[in-house]
Amino acid sequence: MTPEESIALIKANLAEVLNPEIIDNVILNEKRPLKVYWGTATTGRPHCGYFVPMVKLAELLAAGCHVKVLLADIHAYLDNMKAPLDLVEQRCNYYEYIIKSLLRAVGVDIAKLEFVKGSSYQLDKEYTMDRFKLEGITRISVAQKAGAEVVKQTDDPALGGLIYPLMQALDEQYLDVDAQIGGVDQRKIFTFALENLPRIGYKARAHLMNTMVPGLGQAAKMSSSEPDSKIDLLDAPEVVAKKLKKAHCAQKVVEGNGVVAFVEHVIFRVMSLKSGGKPKFVVKRERDGLEPLVYEDIETLKADFEKDVLTPQLLKAALTEALNELLAPIQAEYQASEDWQRINELAYPPEKKPVNPKKEKKAKGGDPEKRAAAEAARAAKLAQKNAPESASHGVETLKIDSESKPEQI
């Protein structure tokens, strides 16, 4: 690959690139591999939306870049405590397993891939002092704006959420990279880094931004916190089929369509990587007695979808087959690894459902006082049923008692 081809692949399939001249200078003038980092907060279980950054990381590796993956364990805690401290360590381990498996699934050599845990350097004295420097020059409103699309927002935010974007900016310096890559939802953090790292004596970096794939429901993007918007990487084939069958896919509408977007940004690009730039997406139409539709570029597919030649039902069926084929090696690795399975259980233990006090009492036989009252009521009802006979006997008894024990009256 020539330097020009390398630059073209680095910048390909992105929504936006900030400071692209930095990339050109490193490769053309400094004549060395571009150093890039991608960070992920180790919170919820990774889903199929992670294929988008993974495909880009695969392209960067193919372009000769040195790629670092930051397992941002401290960030995971700072984002509204999405990852409790007692689970962060295991979630980092889970993420490393799944990311390596994802990249192998798209057919890339991961020899040049490096994993770094945030806590391995973010607790050091030098980093802490630099964080203090950023905190000293950053207004609360600026920090809130920077993290607006990434950190969970509340009316009364925790201090940790405000520090989150400052640390992400500082990570560029401490990971010693030329560029950072993330989704377009990271743009405000990237611009914060561009403006503020030079203020504390560090150079600005380039920033590469992936398109965010819309969720499969009505969500703006796939999210671990929105179960209906995403497909888990370990979902069984029948579960994938069921979720895609229910996925929102408006007829003849391409814009904002999560199913079409997934085919574009994941399936086509994976096929392109595996086939050396010659993707082929096949849509079977056997049930209709028609020849299959074969697409070698996404624009033709989109045009057919808008004309209703390619219907949502046909597209979903084809995507189900392609996605299950892509997930198969990941799931096979998981099933073959007892250590990965153990880590999964430790990282994401089953949630304990809140106990319903009424059901709990019922299961234990109920409240003792209420149980006694109920038994007394049943006895009274039985006594009323046999009232005539019991009353006669009661009068006779009263007469006998009155005659024999007058002092008690």
Stockholm file with secondary structure:
# STOCKHOLM 1.0

chainA/1-409         MTPEESIALIKANLAEVLNPEIIDNVILNEKRPLKVYWGTATTGRPHCGYFVPMVKLAELLAAGCHVKVLLADIHAYLDNMKAPLDLVEQRCNYYEYIIKSLLRAVGVDIAKLEFVKGSSYQLDKEYTMDRFKLEGITRISVAQKAGAEVVKQTDDPALGGLIYPLMQALDEQYLDVDAQIGGVDQRKIFTFALENLPRIGYKARAHLMNTMVPGLGQAAKMSSSEPDSKIDLLDAPEVVAKKLKKAHCAQKVVEGNGVVAFVEHVIFRVMSLKSGGKPKFVVKRERDGLEPLVYEDIETLKADFEKDVLTPQLLKAALTEALNELLAPIQAEYQASEDWQRINELAYPPEKKPVNPKKEKKAKGGDPEKRAAAEAARAAKLAQKNAPESASHGVETLKIDSESKPEQI
#=GR chainA/1-409 SS CCHHHHHHHHHTTCSEEESHHHHHIIIIISCSCCEEEEEEECCSCCBGGGHHHHHHHHHHHHTTCEEEEEEEHHHHHHTTTSSCHHHHHHHHHHHHHHHHHHHHHTTCCCTTEEEEEGGGTTTSHHHHHHHHHHHHHCCHHHHHHHTTTTSCCCSSCCHHHHHHHHHHHHHHHHTTCSEEEEEGGGHHHHHHHHHHTGGGTCCCCEEEEECCCCCSSSCSSCCTTCGGGCCBTTCCHHHHHHHHHHSCCCTTCCTTCHHHHHIIIIIHHHHHHHHTSCCCEEECCGGGTCCCEEESSHHHHHHHHHTTSSCHHHHHHHHHHHHHHHHHHHHHHHHHCHHHHHHHHHHSCCCCCCCCHHHHHHHTTCCHHHHHHHHHHHHHHHHHHTHHHHHHHHHHHHHHHHHHCGGGC
#=GC SS_cons         CCHHHHHHHHHTTCSEEESHHHHHIIIIISCSCCEEEEEEECCSCCBGGGHHHHHHHHHHHHTTCEEEEEEEHHHHHHTTTSSCHHHHHHHHHHHHHHHHHHHHHTTCCCTTEEEEEGGGTTTSHHHHHHHHHHHHHCCHHHHHHHTTTTSCCCSSCCHHHHHHHHHHHHHHHHTTCSEEEEEGGGHHHHHHHHHHTGGGTCCCCEEEEECCCCCSSSCSSCCTTCGGGCCBTTCCHHHHHHHHHHSCCCTTCCTTCHHHHHIIIIIHHHHHHHHTSCCCEEECCGGGTCCCEEESSHHHHHHHHHTTSSCHHHHHHHHHHHHHHHHHHHHHHHHHCHHHHHHHHHHSCCCCCCCCHHHHHHHTTCCHHHHHHHHHHHHHHHHHHTHHHHHHHHHHHHHHHHHHCGGGC
//
